[in-house]
């Protein structure tokens, strides 16, 4: 179906779906926050229904420090000397939509 659309209709459909996704993500976040608050404030730290139990799972993970954090710790000069070891250039694609002038 998408391949059948002209450029204008394809762009409109894309923008509409993007807006719908953003709205849906905001609604999901609100619901997740309410569930989290309900679980944390409950006596047994869970929320149950007839068929499901919902708890908060804590996951420990390592994350790589940002360049700014490393710079704060080791200094700008150290960053400049070791930049090629710290970063890996990558290329990604992103659709950019802008008005014609």
SELUM-836264 format. One record per atom (N, C-alpha, C): residue in one letter; x, y negated, z. Coordinates in steps of 0.2 Angstrom, whole numbers, plus 2048, in hexadecimal, padded with zeros to 3 digits. Each point is the difference from the previous one (the first is absolute). Last residue first. Example, Ala and Ser with C-alpha at 12.3 -4.5 7.8 and 13.67 -1.06 7.14 Angstrom:
BEGIN
S84080B823
S8047FA801
S7FC7FB803
A80281C800
A7FC7FA800
A8047FA800
This chain:
BEGIN
X83B77C805
X8007F8801
X7FE7FD7F9
X7FA81980D
X8037FD7FA
X8007F8801
X800811816
X7FB7FD7FB
X8057FD7FA
X80681780D
X8007F9801
X7FC7FC7FB
X80981A80B
X7FA7FC7FD
X8017F9802
X810818800
X7FF7F9802
X7FB7FC7FC
X80981B808
X7FC7FC7FB
X7FF7F9803
X815811804
X7FA7FD803
X7FC7FC7FB
X817812804
X7FB7FD7FB
X7FA7FE804
X81C804806
X7F9803801
X7FB7FC7FB
X81C807806
X7FB7FC7FC
X7FA803801
X8187FE80F
X7FB8047FD
X7FC7FC7FC
X81980180F
X7FB7FD7FC
X7FB8047FC
X80C802818
X8008047FA
X7FB7FC7FC
X8107FB818
X7FA7FF7FC
X8018047F9
X810800812
X7FA7FF804
X7FA8007FB
X8178017FA
X7FF806803
X7F9800803
X8087ED7F5
X7FF8067FB
X7FF806803
X8057EC80E
X7F98007FC
X7FF8067FC
X8137F880F
X7FD807800
X7FA8017FC
X80C7EB804
X8068057FF
X7FD8077FE
X7F17EE807
X8037FF7F9
X8058057FE
X7F7801816
X7FB8027FB
X8037FF7F9
X80D7F9812
X800807800
X7FB8027FA
X8017E9805
X8068027FD
X8008087FF
X7EE7F680D
X8007FF7F8
X8068027FC
X7F980B819
X8037FA7FD
X7FF8007F8
X7F9811812
X8078007FE
X8037FA7FD
X7E9802809
X804804805
X8088007FE
X7EF7F57F3
X8007FD807
X804803804
X7FD8097EB
X8047FA800
X8007FC806
X7F38137FE
X8078027FF
X8047FA800
X7E97FD7FF
X802802807
X808802800
X7F77F97EB
X8007FA805
X802803807
X7FD8107EF
X8067FC7FF
X8017FA805
X7F0814808
X8007FB7FA
X8077FD800
X7FD81980A
X8007F9802
X8007FC7F9
X7F6819801
X8067FC7FE
X7FF7F9802
X7F381480D
X8007FC7FA
X8067FC7FF
X7F581880D
X8057FB7FF
X7FE7FC7FA
X7EF80C811
X8038017FA
X8067FB800
X7EA80C80F
X8067FD800
X8048017F9
X7E5800808
X8058037FC
X8067FC801
X7E680580B
X8067FC800
X8068037FD
X7E4802800
X8068037FF
X8067FC800
X7E5800809
X8057FC7FD
X807804800
X7E68097FE
X8057FE805
X8057FC7FD
X7E680D7FC
X8057FB7FD
X8047FE806
X7EF8157F8
X8037FD806
X8057FB7FD
X7E880E7F6
X8077FD800
X8027FD806
X7EA8097FB
X8048047FC
X8077FE800
X7EE7F680C
X7FE807800
X8058047FD
X80B7EB809
X7F98007FD
X7FE808800
X8147EE80E
X7FD8077FD
X7F97FF7FD
X8197F3809
X7F97FF7FE
X7FE8067FD
X8147FA813
X7FE8027FA
X7F97FE7FE
X80E7FE815
X8047FD7FA
X7FE8047FA
X7F5801817
X8058067FD
X8037FE7FA
X7F37EF80B
X803804805
X8058067FE
X7FB7E97F1
X7FC806802
X804804806
X8087EC7F2
X7FC7FF806
X7FC806803
X80D8027EC
X8057FD805
X7FC7FF807
X7F38067ED
X804805802
X8057FE806
X7F37F07F5
X7FC804803
X803806803
X80C7F07F3
X7FE7FE806
X7FC804804
X8058077EB
X806800804
X7FE7FD807
X7F07FF7EF
X801807803
X806800804
X7FC7EC7F6
X7FA801805
X801807803
X80F7FA7EF
X8017FC806
X7FB801805
X7FD8097EB
X805804803
X8027FC807
X7F07F67F2
X7FD806803
X806804803
X8067ED7F5
X7FC7FE805
X7FD806804
X80D8037EC
X8047FE806
X7FC7FE806
X7F58067EC
X803806803
X8047FE806
X7F77EE7F3
X7FB804803
X802806804
X80F7F57F2
X7FF7FB805
X7FA804805
X80580A7EB
X806801805
X7FF7FC806
X7F07FD7EF
X7FF807803
X806801805
X8017ED7F3
X7FA7FF804
X800807804
X8107FF7EF
X8027FC806
X7FA7FF805
X7FB80C7EC
X805804804
X8027FC806
X7F27F57F0
X7FD805804
X804804805
X80A7F17F1
X7FD7FD805
X7FC804805
X80A8097ED
X8057FE805
X7FD7FC805
X7F28077EE
X802805804
X8057FF806
X7FA7EF7F0
X7FA802804
X802806805
X8107F97F0
X8007FB805
X7FA802805
X80280D7ED
X806801804
X7FF7FB806
X7F07FE7EF
X7FF806804
X806802805
X8027EE7F1
X7FB7FE805
X7FF806804
X80F8037EF
X8037FB805
X7FA7FF805
X7FA80C7ED
X804804804
X8037FC806
X7F37F57F0
X7FC804805
X804805804
X80B7F27F0
X7FC7FC805
X7FC804805
X80B80B7ED
X8057FD806
X7FD7FC805
X7F18137F4
X8047FB7FE
X8057FD805
X7F6819801
X7FF7F9802
X8057FC7FC
X800818800
X7FB7FD7FC
X7FF7F9801
X80E80E80D
X8037FF7FA
X7FC7FD7FB
X7F8806815
X8047FB801
X8037FE7F9
X7F3814802
X7FC7FA800
X8047FA800
